């Protein structure tokens, strides 16, 4: 019985959807079962379940299957990676293997001839097989085996970086290995790739939702450390012969149709060069402020600030707290045909439609201050400065706000009230700050509880922080850990926000050089909610956990 007959027999799809899948089968040469999955008409598990019943093969969940290490060595790395077939058990002269394609008879014949054993086939989803391969065989294991066999670096042509990584699989081995490292990072939603050299090994770690996770790397990866670093430096247009000083560069990639910018930093270390690659996915920048985790009350007040005709609005927090993303979301809120918006950034992380963006270049004297002074002659309505770092930039920003421009920028402070005191520390006169600063918003990022494995639980109330309480019968939530969240219980991040709007009383306190705690007390009387309090609100809503809020906020 064909797969088409199975669909009709089980009434899984209406006739028009079957016809749509058959059209894709005819035009692109896909098998009907794969066309159905590609169109999103059925999940791969649903298709495999149908096949398993028809072919009388078991369908396994590999995430719950323990596989002895000696069994994993039954097949060569090349067969495992190329055919996507993994050995999972052996009984006597029979080897049990898992595959996501029961119709690839040539692959099964290859395994049978390679091992000299009888083959017992079971089915598993492609995702399950991919995860098992990465866990047990390591990232790029087949490519490293190929490199080890040749034991030399490739001499083929080098891509400029504009090609699609998924279409570069036939390139030389080192090129393919670097591609695999980056594609894996994109697939895992990593924001950074850390390549770290040690005396006897090279570690690769991905930062996912703010936490570093070590990638499974085959031990032979260390032998090709220099080749891997050189490939990255070539892609980033860096000097591969210079290994004594830090270098910074940039790479552009297309991964599965998504445009990815990669900022590359190379630093000499004791046992080689360390590399950190920051991945900037342009598809993930067009957030709205509520999507970032801003509740309606805070959003309404902040929207009022960024719609003002003039003044300074600051977003504060430590490195990696999402300040720039908030500024981009703010610009997306207000940009339109009636406003001229210019930015000065170091570097320009994302390109925004309708916004004129200027990159900082210290080599030619294009600093934040110089850029800001120049763009004021371009008649802007709104100016965004990537960061206020020094007195000169702060003074120029204040002068811009006092001459009728709305200025958005970031500052490194722990809370919202410290923005004013930080500007005073830079040397700005308090009366200028009081007359120009419209508001300051501190923020942090917390991991969100995974929606797939989120469950309610009754916490131990004796261990609550002293500033957190719950009503009787109220429940908290936690993630149990699943494949969707890499067994962490968390997936994605949300912002915590503390918005201080400058009123007449706070402006007078700034002129009087009052301390940040005193300013906070005054803000509390007009509705200021602290970062930690916003965190507790999101805990009660089931968005994040107590531990996450405790980790990133202080009393």
C-alpha positions, 0 to 999 in steps of 0.5 A: 500500500502506497503512502498516498493510500495510507493517507486516504485510508486513515483520513489524515488529510483532505483531498485538496491537501493531498493534491497540494503535497503531490504537486510538490512531489512532482515539481521538486522531486520530493517523496510524498511523505517528505512533501507532507512534512515540508508543507507542515500538513503532518508532523514527522512523528505522525508520518513515521507513526503511519509508516511504523504501523504499515511496515510493522516496525517499532517507533522509538523515543531515542531521548529515553534510550540508553545506548552502551558506548561499545554499541555506538562503535559498531558503525563508522562515524562516516556511515552514521553522519552520512546515512543518519543511521545510529546503532542502539543495541546488539543481540548476538549476530543482530545489530539494531539500528535507528533510522528516519527513512525506512525506504533507504534500502541502499543505506541498510545494505551498506550497513549490513555489508560494513558490519557483517551482521543482520540488521534489525531496523527501528524508526525514530524522528530525524531530530532524535537521531540528530541529537543522539549523533551530536551527543555521542559522536560530537560536532562535525565528527565525520568531517574531523575523521576526513581531516584526520585521514588527509591530515592536512589543511584544505587548499580549495577556494574560500567563500566570501561569506555571502553564500548559503551555509547549507549549500556549502557541504561539498566544500573542503573539510575545514570550511565545512567544519566551521560551517557546521559549528555556526549552523549548529549555533543558529539552530540552537538559538545561540547568541555567542560561540566561544572557541577556547584553546587549552593545553590538551583540548579545544572547547566550543561553548554556545551561549543560549538564553544567557547561559554557556553550554558546552558542545560535544566535541570529538577529541581530535578537534584539538589537532585542527585548532589552527586550521579552524581559527584561520578559516574564521579569520579569513571569513572575517577579513582578518590577518591570519599571519598575525597571532600576537594582537587582538583582531575584530572582524565581521562575517555575513552568512545566510543560514536556511534563508535567514541572514546572520551577521557574525561579529568576530573577536580574536584574542591571543591566549596562552595556548593559542587564539581564543575566538568569540563570535556574536551572532546577530539574527536579523529575523529576531530584532523586530520585536515590539516592547510588549514582546520583550516582556514590558507590561501594559502599565510600564509600556504606556508610561515608556511610550509616553517618553519616546513620543516626546518631542525632546529630552533624553531617555536612557536605558540602563543595565549591565552588558548583555541585559538587552539595552540595545534591543530595547532601543531598536524596539523603541525606534520601531514603535515611533519610526514613520514617514513624518520623523527623521531618525538617525543613529550613531552605533558602535557597531551597527548591529541591525539594519532598521527600515526607515532609520539612518544609521551611522557606524562609529569608526575610531580609526578615522576619528568618527566617535560618538561625539563627532557623529552626534555633532554631525547628524544634528546638521541633518535635521533629525527629530529623533537621535539614538546614541549606542552608548554614553561612555564619556563626558563629551558624548554626554554633553553633546547628547544633552545639548541635542535634547535642549535644542529640540531633539529626542535622544535615546541612549544607553548607560551602564548603571545598576538601577534607574536612579543611578543614571542621573548620578552617573552623568554627574560623575562624568562631569555634566552639570546637575541643572543640565541633567534636570532640564533634559533627562525625561526618564531612565529605565533599568532592565535585566533579562531572565530566562522564561520557563519552557512552555512545553514542560511547565508545571505548577508546584507547591514551593517551600514557603519557608525559603522565600526571600523576605520581600516575596510572598504568595496568597494562600492557595496560589501556585508557582511554576517550573520547567521539568526539562524536555527536548524543547528546552535542552532539559534545562526547564527554560527557553527564551528570555524576558525583560525585567523593567524599572522605569523612572519618569523625571518629574519636578520633585526628582528634577530638584533632587538631581540639582541638589545632587541627592543620592540614588536611593533618595531619588528611588524613594521619591519615585516610589511615591509616583508609582516606580516599580523596582526591578525585583518587584517586576520580577516577582510579578513575572514569577506569579504570572508563571513567566519565570522562576524565583531562582532567575529573579534572585540571580539577576536582581539585588535588594 
